[in-house]
Amino acid sequence: MTGICLLVVAKAPVPGLAKTRLAATLGDAVAADIAAAALLDTLDAVAAMPAEARVVAMTGDLDAAARSAEIRARLDDFVVVGQRGDGFADRLANAHLDAAAASDGAAVVQIGMDTPQVTPELLADCVRGLAEHDAVLGMACDGGWWVLGVRDAARADCLRDVPMSAPDTGAVTLSALQHTGLSVGLVAQLADVDTIDDVDVVRRACPAGSRFSRITATVEA
């Protein structure tokens, strides 16, 4: 196996566009600030991991985002590429290809920005899984998935046919990977943050003093 590229697929936390289900309860500005905190905590965890490259595939207007200056400063430690594709599934598959291209064909471990409780240790487990399997997948509690690692980024092309943001996205993704002949190792299941009901369980799993913990300290379902 070649080196590892750590990939974060992210959306600029613009008020009114970020965390809309949270915003329905907390308001656009608070929801965007929570999304920004989650993104920054995620970037910190990725930056703490040794890797051939660290890439962020970004969409949205960072200039209009919450904590814009802080996010831009943190992104100085990453290769930033724009997301491309007509739908989220296409953008995910293309992000894997772009990350591999930015890292001379390294294996790719990809996460989003909805699991601020992720730690370097969890990411290291995913990397170790790729030493034994062609791919690794971490399921999310809502039926999706929070991490996908592939030795060969081109094999993430199967994502293009997976319905995203559905109750069975994780199971369908696992089946799609296996259908291509890949051996898939499963890693830890995590909760991700979509609604106010998710905040407490994620906050309790976050490292002490994290931005997400601080910004949600008074948020209750």
N, C-alpha and C positions, 0 to 999 in steps of 0.2 A: 504494500500500500504506500502511496505517496504521502506527502505532508497533509496537514489539516488546514482547511479554510473555515473559519467561523463566520457565518452569515446571519445577519439580522434583517428581517423584512419588516419595514416600519412605515407608518403613515404620520405625516406631520400633525401634531396635536392642535389643530385649529379649532377654536371655539365654534360650535355649531355643526362641525363635521366630525369631531372626535368623540368617541364613546357616547353615541346618541342615546343608548338605552340608559346609561347612567345619567345623562343630561336631563332625561325626562323627569328624574327625581331631584337631582342636585343643581340643575342649571348648566348652561353651556360653559361658562367660565370655569366652574369648579371641576366639571368632568374633563375639560381640556387640561387643566392643571394636574389632575390625577393621571391622565394619559402621559403627560410629559414626565412626571415623576417615575412612572413605570418604565418608560423608554430609557431614561437616564440610569436607573438602577440596572436595567438589562445591559446597557452598554458598559457599565462598570464591571459587571460580572464577566462579560466577554473580553474586555481589555485586560483582565487579570489572568487570562488563560494563555499559555504559550501556543502559538499557531504560526503557520506559514504566512497567513494573511487574515485580516479581519475586515469584513466587507459589510456595508449597510446598503441595502436596496431600498431607496426612499421614494415615496410619492407624496404629493401635496406641497403647499406653500409654507416653507419654513419661516419666511419673514412674517407671516401672520399667525404663527404658532405660539402657544403658551411656552414660556421659558426659552424663547427663540435663541437668545444670545448664549445661554448655558448649553443648549443642545449643539449649536454650531461649534462652540469651543470643544465639546466632548468629541465631536465628529472629526476633529483634527487628527485623532489617533486611528482613523479608519479610512479605508478606500470607500468612497460613496459613489454609487451608481444609481441611475434612475430606473424605476420599475418600468417594464414595457410589456404590452399585451392588452388584449381587449377585456379580459375578465381576470378575476383573482387567481384562478387555477393557472392560466397562461402566465401571469406575472410571477407566480411562484416557480414554475418550471424554468422560465427564462432567467430568473434570479440565480438559480443554481448554475446555469450555464455561464452567466456573467461572472459569478464568484469564482468558478473554476478557471475562467479565462484570466482573471486578475491574479491568480495564484499558481500559474503554470500547471494547471491540471490537478490541483490538490483535491483530495476528498473533501466533501462539503458537509458541515453540520449546521443546519439552519433552524433558527428559532424566530418567534415573533416578538412583540412588545407587550403581550398581555399576561406574562408570567414574571413579574418583578421579583418573585421569590427565588428565581433561578440563581444558582451559585456556581463558582468555578468547579466545585466538586461534582455537581450534577453534570456539568458539561464534560468534565473529565470522564465520567462514567459512559457518556455517549461516545466519546472518542475511543475508549477502551472497547466498547461494543463493536466498533468498526474493525477492530483487529481480528474479531472472530466471525463477523457477519458481513454480508454485502451491504446491508442497510440496517439502520436502527430507527425505531419509532417510539415516541413517548405519547401515550394517550392523554387527552384532557378529560376532566370529569364530566364535561357537558357533551361528550360524544365526539368531539373533534380530536386534534392532536396538537402538541406544543413544540415538538422537536422532530425533525427528520434529518437523518444523516445518510449519505450515500457515498460509497467509495468512488463511483463513477457518476459525475453530475448529470450525464446524459440520461441515466436511468430514472431521474426524476421527471422525465417527459411523461410518464404514466399519470402524473398529477393532472394533466390537461383534461382527462376524462372523468375526474372525480368531482362530484358536486360539493362545493365548499359551503361552510357555515350551515351544515345540515346535522341533524341528530346522529347520523351514522357516518359522518365524514371520516372518522378515525378507522372504523371497521372497513369501509370501502377503500381507503388508502392502503391499509394493510393487505387487503385482497389484491389490489392492483399491483402492489410491489411483488407479492408472491407469484402473481400470474405471469410476471415477466421472468420468473425463474430465480429471483433473488432470495437468498436466505436473510431473514429479518429478525433481529434481536429487539425485544421489547425492553424499554427502560422505564424509570419511575413515572407514575401517573401524577399529573399536577392539575390543580384548579387554575383556570384563567379568569380574568376580570372582564365581565361583560355587563353585569347588572349590579345593583346595590346589594343584592343577596350574596354576591361573590366576595365582597370587600373584606369581610371579617376573616374568612378562612384563608384568604391570600395574605392578609396583613399578619396573621399569626404565624405564617410560614416564612415571612420575610426576615432577613437579618436585622438585628437590633440597630436602630438608628437610621434605617433606610429612608429614602425620600418618600417612598410610598407609605410607609408606616407613619411618618410624620404628617403627611398631607391628609391622611384618612383617619387620624387619631380620634376625631369627633364624629365620624360618619358611622351611623348605625342603620341597619335595615328596618 
